[in-house]
Amino acid sequence: MKIRFGSVCSGIEAASVAWNPLGWEAAWFSEIEPFPCAVLAHRFPNVPNYGDMTTLPQRILSGEIEAPDLLCGGTPCQAFSVAGKRRSLDDARGNLSLVFCQIADAIHSARTQLGKHSPIVFWENVPGVLNTKDNAFGCFLAELVGADSPLSSGSVRWPCAGLVAGPKRKVAWRVLSAEHFGVPQRRRRVFVVASPVEGGAVDPAKVLFERQGLPRDSETGDVPRETTSAFAQSSFGAYRDASRAAGTLTASGGDMGGGSESLIIGTLTARDAEKQFANNQAVDSGMLIVCKKSTT
């Protein structure tokens, strides 16, 4: 299947390097720094660079810019990196993570009007985004899935992997390191994949969590194991414990008292000794949150 993608914060365009051999095509770029812009113009003379990403939502909705099959980007990491001041969403660069969600929504709206399926969404950033003073990752997830308020992990840090589903999209995230993909460097990044809950072109969980069993490992993964608690925050700030024993994915929950959304919360786990992934990088633990707007 040929996929056309829009790339924001394109840099020198790693996405095209990875995806062009698959037959995927860049519909457009969004880059403002002079040197990367020069590189893009030289290497991809037939792909337009629309510059400032904050202008994209309106331009996509107006039909000026194509609404592609996939939106990808790694918004600036300086606001979240431990090497920076970690001002998070107080930093204009950090706020571009939320602009990214607005672009995804604009593409969805434009494609819906054309009778096309909602776009796949792919985003990456530094692991520091999982642990910020203002719950930036919870704000980002809420924007993507369409929750009424920021989601919460119930801890000061989000786990290294998880799955969230809401009115707009299902979202999976996982921390991966370059050293497990043939690069002699320990470079950890959070990767996020999102697609509509119903009728999406891909299942984000299968993209990031599909497992390859170890030789002679006949275990199905249904054996309960002790896991940590998962929490979610209602619109009025109350928490409810949804701790459950789980093998891979389990869920429990119900209406959160006083809130406007119904939340189902569970856990995602995989033990290193028993569950390996195709790239030999295992997920130790994670979280499942499903949020649905109430019908009342």
N, C-alpha and C positions, 0 to 999 in steps of 0.2 A: 504494500500500500504506500503510495507516494504521499508524504506529509509536507505541508508548507508551514513554516514556523516563523514567528516574530521573535526577535532577540533584543532584549533591553540590557543596558549596561554592557554592550557587546564586546568591549575591549578589542582584542585582535581576532575575536570570533572563534573561540574553542568549540562552540556548538557546531559550527559548520564543518570544522575539522573532523569532529566525531560523527556527524550525521550525513554529510554529503556522500560518503561511501555506501550508505544505506539507500541512496536515492532520494533522500529528503532534501528539500529546497528552502533556502531562506527567502521569505517574502519581503522582509525589511529588517533594518537594524535601528537601534536607538543608542547613539553614543555622542558625547559632547567633547571629550578630551582631544586636543589637536593631533597628537601622535597616533593614537588608535584610529582616529577618523581618516588619517592619511593612509594607514595600512589597509583599512577597509576599502577605501576608494581604489587603491592599487590592486588588491587581491580580488575584490568583488565589484567590479565597475558597473555591473548591471543590477545590483541590489541597492535600493534607496536607503539612505541613512536619514531618519527623521529627527535626529537630535534629541532635544530635551524630552525625557519620558513623561514629564508632568503634563505635556500637551497632548499626549496620545489618546486618553479616553474620549475627549470631545471629538477629536479628528476621526477616530474609529467610528463613533456613533453617527457622525455626519456622512460617512461613506467615503471620506477623502483617503483614508488609509484602509488597506485590506484587513479583514478579520480572519486571521489564519487558523489552521487546524490546531496549532500548539503555540503556547506562549512560554518562553524560557528566559531566564536571567538570574544573575547573582547580584542583587543590589548591594551597594557599598557596605563593606564589613567594618569599616573603621569605628563606627558607633558602638559595635558590639564586641570587638576584639579585645582580648586581655592586653594587647600591645598598645591600645589607645586609651582615651580618657573614659570610655564606656558611658557616654551620655545617653546612649540608647535612642529612644524616640524623641528625646529633647534635642537631638542632633538632626538637622535637616536631612542628612544623609541616611540616618536610621529610618526616618519617616518615609523614605522611598520604598521601603518594604510594603507599606500600606498603599502607596500609589500603585505598586505592582498589582495588588489585589483589585484596585479600581480598573486597571487596564484589562485584567482577566474578565471582570464583570461587563465591561464595554464590549469586548469581543463576543462574550456569550450573548448579549442583547442583539448585536449586529447579526450574528450567525442565526439566531432564532428567527429573526425577521426574514432571513433568506431561506429558512427551512432546513438549515444544516445543524449537525450535532454540536453540542457545546465543546469548547476547546479543552484539550489536555493542558495542564499547567505543570511546569517544572521550575523549581527554584532551589538555589543553594546559597549557603552562607557559612560563617565560622561557628563552631560549637558554642562560642560565647553568647550567641543569641538565645541559647537555652537557659541562661542564668543571668537575668538583668534585674535591675531595681524596680522596673515598671512592668514586668511580665510582658515584654515585647513579643515573645513567641506566642503567648496566649492571645494577644491582640491580633497577631498575624493569622493564626488559625481561625479565630472567630470571624475575621473578615472573609476568609476563603470559604468557610462552610456556611456562612450566613447566620451565625448565632447572634442573639440580642445583646450579649455583653461578653467581655473577654473571658476566655476559658482559663481554667487554672489546673495545675497538676497537683495542688495540695501541698506543694513543697517549694523550696526556694529555687529548685532546678527542675526542668523538664527532663524526662528520661531520654536515653539515646535512641529510642525507637518508639513508634506508636501509630495509632490509627484513629482518626476523628471523622465522623460523618454528621452532616447537618442538612438543612433544607436545600442548600445550593450544591454542595459537593461532598465527596469522600476524599479525605486527605491522609496520606501516609508519609511518615518521615523516618529517616534513619541516618545515623552518623557512620560514614565510611572513611577509610584512610587510603591514600594513594599507594601505600606500600603493599596492599593486597591486590593491586591491579598492575603489577609489573614495573612500578616506578620506585627507584631506590630512595624514597623519601617518606617520612612519616608526616603526612599532610591530611589532617582530619577535617572533614566538612559535613555539615548537615545537608542532606538532600531531601527535597519535598516533591512529591508527585500528587496531583489532584485531578479528579475527573468527576463528572456528574454521578450522583448516587444511583440513578436509574438510566440505563441506556448509554453509559459512557463508552468511549472508544477503547479504553483500557481500564483494568482494575488496579488501582495504585498499590494495593496490598500484594498482588502477584508480581508487580514490578520490583518491589523492594524486599519482600519477605519470602518469596518462593524458595523452598528448601531442596537440597539434595542430600539424601540420607547417606550415612556412612556405610561402608561395606559390612554386611552381616548385621546391619541394624534393622531389626524388624519391628521396632517399637512404632506405634501409630501416632504417638503424641497425645493420646487421650488420657494418659495417666495424670491425675491431679497432682499438683505440686504446690508447696507453700509460696505465696507471692506477697508483694507489698501492697499496701492499701492504695486505692485510687480515689481521688476526690474531684468534685466539680463545684463550681460556685454558681448559686442561683442569682437572679437579678437583685435580690436584697442582701446578698453577701453571706448567706448561710451555707454551711458545708454539710454534706452527708457522706458518711463512710460507705464505700462500696467494695470493701475488700472481699475477694473470692479466691479460692484455690483454682488454678487453671493449668491446662496443658499448653495449648497454643492461644486460642481466643475463647474467652467466655464472657458473658455479659449478665448484668443484673441491674435493677434500678426501678425507676418509676417517676412520678411527678415530684419535682422539688418544691417543697412548701413555699408559697409566696412568690415563686418565680414565674416567668412567662414561658419557659421552655420545659419540655419533658426531657430528661437526661437518662441514658442508659450507660452505665459505666462498668468497665471490667479491666482485665489485664492481659498483656501479651508477654509470654516468656519463652525462652529457649535456653537450655543448659549447654554450655560449651562442650562438655564431654559427650553429649548425646545428640545434639542438633548442630549440624554444620551447613553452611550455605555454599553455593557453587564456587564462590571466591575464597572459601576457607575463613571468612570473617563471620563470627557468630554474633547474634544479638543476645545479651545477657538478660535484659528485661525491658519492658515497655508498657504501654498503656493503650486502652481502647476507650474512646468516649463517643457516644452517639447522642446527638442533640436534635430534638424535633420541636418545632413550634407547636404550641397547644392550639387546639381547634376551638376552644371556648373563648 
